[in-house]
Amino acid sequence: MHLTIHSHLVYDYAEPTDVLVQVEAARCPGQALVSDSLWLTPVDHFVRVPGHDEVGNRIWLRVEGRMALDYKAEIEVTRQAEDIAALPATPPHLLPGNIVDYLMPSRFSPSDRFAEFVAAEFAGLGGGACAAALCEWVAAHMTYVPGVSVATTCATDTFVQRQGVCRDYAHLLIALARAAAIPARYASVYAPDVSPPDFHAVAQVFLDGDWHLLDPTGMAAPQDIALIGVGRDAADIPFLSSFGRALFVEQSVSVVRGG
């Protein structure tokens, strides 16, 4: 699948401010960058640093005044559709050390609060069969409603509200998967059928020795997704973090199939 991506951000900074940006598609298995470019208004500092788990890059900026950024890319997604339900689990005691953290509760996915629910609702299921059932449960019990969640909304809030956006769907699925002893992490991505168009969030689960994408909103299939970065939850991979006061001006994201 060939994707054409364009993201555009404009913010104002009244005083010198450190800004961390993560909008570039990652160079990683399952996708190849055919071309990419980043245009930015002049800044006082610019340096790329590795993203979380060394997936993708973050960019440190030191800015003042108006900051405009345009990122464009042509990406060939080589990732194939797969039957998650058929994948075996990796027992926790056999997990690599760098995967263990993704079994643990995190700020927006407090999985320890869901252990009893998962044990009762999904008894007898394990591995990919359990992950698929969890994803189906979130899809069936949630309604996509922009504006009902805020920056502090976590998976327990979403579980009660049963409404939210892609970030909330992903946090809830991640919490449920970890409660089922399936390592899970948050993924920031580009995808063509997201409505309204924006940066998109999905989950990844660790099964059979590798990470696999799941989108409980149903808007993005693995073979249509361009990965930007990953983390324990949204706190690890915002597309823009300002370490000082920022004024939002405008933002747009376009992802289309083909050139």
BELKALIN-V688720 format. One record per backbone hydrogen bond with DSSP energy under -0.5 kcal/mol. CO is the residue of the C=O (numbers start at 1). NH is the residue of the N-H. Records with the same first field share a line. If there is no record, write none. Layout:
CO->NH ; NH
This chain:
1->3 ; 77
2->258
3->5 ; 75
4->256
5->73
6->254
7->71
8->252
9->69
10->249 ; 250
11->67
12->247
13->65
17->63
18->243
19->21 ; 61
20->241
21->59
26->28
28->31
30->78 ; 79
31->28
32->34 ; 76
35->74
37->72
39->70
45->62
47->60
49->58
51->54
52->55
54->56
56->51
58->49
59->21
60->47
61->19
62->44 ; 45
63->17
65->13
66->68
67->11
68->41
69->9
70->39
71->7
72->37
73->5
74->34 ; 35
75->3 ; 77
76->32 ; 78
82->84
83->86
84->87
87->128
88->208
89->91
91->94
92->95
96->99 ; 100
97->100
99->102
100->103
101->104
102->184
108->155
109->106 ; 111
110->113
111->114
112->115
114->118
115->119
116->120
117->121
118->122
120->123
122->125
126->129 ; 130
127->131
128->132
129->133
130->134
131->135
132->136
133->137
134->138
135->139
136->140
137->141
138->142
143->145 ; 164
145->148
150->153
154->158
155->159
156->160
157->161
158->162
162->143
164->145
165->168 ; 169
166->170
167->171
168->172
169->173
170->174
171->175
172->176
173->177
174->178
175->179
176->180
177->180 ; 182
178->181
181->183
183->206
185->204
186->231
187->202
188->228 ; 229
189->200
190->226
191->194
200->189
202->187
203->214
204->185
205->207 ; 212
207->210
210->207
212->205
214->203 ; 216
215->218
221->224
222->225
224->192
225->227
226->190
227->26
229->188
231->186
233->236 ; 237
234->237
239->22
241->20 ; 243
242->244
243->18
246->248
247->12
250->10
252->8
254->6
256->4
